[in-house]
Amino acid sequence: MNSLSRKELEHIVQEATDAIGAATLHALCDQPVEEALATFSYDYLDVPVAQNAFLALLGKFMLHLAEHGVVLCRKQDAAGAAEEAVFILEHAYEGDGGCGYEGALRDVSQYGSEKISSVLSTLADSIRNTLRRNHVSWVMRRYVGSLSWEARVALAALPEWERLLGKMISGRSPAELAPACEELIMAKSVSDERLAQILAS
């Protein structure tokens, strides 16, 4: 992709902006996770909750996510899926009994099934956020990663950035802005979403 016309560059920007827009992210990332969370059923766990029962429940939930098209879980068996859930909880869970997997286990052991929904919501939120990040990263690789330096400079020279970002980029040359093409597209996506919200109200 060397000498692209202005129209082609504008098309790339619009396609990338649409691909990371709120509606697209919701449909691809949020909705499958929300549906899986809403339809997941589990047996009541007696207090204190045994660790093996908790791990089995986590594995079952991760496999349930996979059945709903959430392709984050790389393991196909319950034990491997539970390991992935433990890894996610280690980095995401903050509860009454502490942080990480041990905190989640303490909370569920102390409060039983009433805390399970909190643990599963934490897993779902973390997975949703990871899916969103992965999708945005893929979009940027697809639309910007393949552009030559010259095409990036030409993209950064589009007049809409001045209208959109004004003083933030005033005085900067297209060559200075070229390394920030991904950020420019993300700023346009956010701006388009705000405008859509204003027009809808």
N, C-alpha and C positions, 0 to 999 in steps of 0.2 A: 504494500500500500504506500506508494510514494506520492505521486502528484494527484491528490484528491481535490475535486472541486469544492467550492464553498457549500454547494447544495449537498454533496456527499458527506461532508463533515457535519453539517447541521443534522443530516439524517442519522449519522452515528450518535451524535449527542442525544437526539430525541429517543432513539431506540434504547440507548443505555439508561437514560432517565426513566423511561417507562418501565424498563426491566427491574429497576430498584425502587420503583414507586410503592407507596403504602399498600395499594390494592393488590399489586403483584406479590409483595412480600407476605401479605396476609393470606392470600390464596395458596401460595407455595409452602410457606413456613409455619404460619400460625394455625391455620385452620386444621391441618391434619393432626397437629399436636393437641389442639383443643378438643377435637372430636375423640381422639384416643383417650384423653384424660376423662372426658365426660362419660365414655362408655365402658371404662374399666371397672370390673367388679372383683371383689376379693372377699374371702371369708373373714369373719371376725377373729382377731387374734387375742388370746387370753393374756392378761397381765400377770407376771412379767413375760414379755415377748421373748421367745427363744431366738437366738441369732440366726439359726438355720432357717426358721420360718420367715424371718424378716428378709433374709437373702433370697429365699424362694419367691417371695412376693415382689421384690425388686426385679428379679430376672423375668418374672411373668409380665410385669409392667413394660419392661423394655421390649420384650417380644411382641406384646400387644401394640406398642408404638410401631414396630416394624410391619405388623399386619395392616396398619393404617397408612402405610407408605412413607413412614418416617425412616429415612435410610441413613441414620447416624450410627446405629448399633452395628458393629462389624461382626459380632459373634452370633451364631445361629442357634446355640444351645442355651438353656436357662442359666447354667453356671457361668458361662462366658458373658452372657447379658448382665447377670448380677454383678460381675466384676466391673463392667463398664459403668453401671449405676453407682457402685461404690466410688469409682474414680471421680465421677461427676459430683457426687455428694461431698467428697473430700474438698472440692474447690468451690462449692456453691452453698452448702447448707449452713445456716446460722439459726440455731434454735435455743430453747430454754436450757437444754442439757449440754450445750456447747456447740462447737462448730464441727463440720466435716461428717464423715460417716459415723464416727463414734458418738457425736452429739445427736445425730438422727436416731441411732439405735437406743441411746439413753432416753430420748423423748418418747419414742414408741414403747419402750419397755416400761416407762413410768405411766404414760397416759393411755396406752393401748391404741385402739383403732381410731380414736378421735384425732390423733397426731399423724396418722398415716396419710391423710389427705394433704396435710402441710408438706410432708416429705415428698409426696408424688408431685405436688404443685411446684416445689423447688426443682425437682428433676425436669419437669415439663418446661418451666421457664428457662432453665439453663440450656436445654436442648433447642428450644425455639430460638434463643439468642445465637447459639452456635450455627443453626441452619441459616439464619439471616446473614450472619457474617460470612459464611461460606458462599452463599448465593451472591452477595455483593462483590466478594472477591472474584468469583467466577465471571460475573458480568464485566468487571473492570479488566480482567485478563482478556476476555473475548473482544471487547470493543476498543480498549486503549492499549493493551499489551502488544497487540499486533501492529500498532502504528509505528512508522518510521519516525526518526527525530524530526524530519522536515514536516511530516503530517501533524505531529504533536504541536509544533510551533504554529502551523497554520490553524489548527484547532484552537489554540490559545489566543490567536489573533481575531477570533470571531467577535463581532461587536456586541453580542448579547452579554458577554462577561462584564463589560463596562457598565451596561445598563443594570445588570443584576447585582454586581458587587461594588460598583462605584469607587468610593474612596479607598476601599480595602486594596484595590489593585492599581489605583491611579499611579502613573509614573513608572509602572513596570512594563518592560518590553515583553512581546510574545515569547521570546527565547527564555526570559526569566520565569514566565508562567508555565512553560511547556512541561516541566517536571511535575506540575501540580494539576495535570489534566483530570485525573481521577477526582481530586477534591473539587475542581470546578463543576464537574458533572454532578457530584453529590450535592453541592450547594444549589445547583439548578433544581434537582429533585426535591429538596427541602422547600425551596421557594415555590415550586409548582404546587406542592401539597398545601402550603399556607394559602396560596391564592385560591385553590379549590375549596378550602374550608371557609374562606371569607365569602366566596360567591354562593356557597351552599347555605349560609346563615341568613 
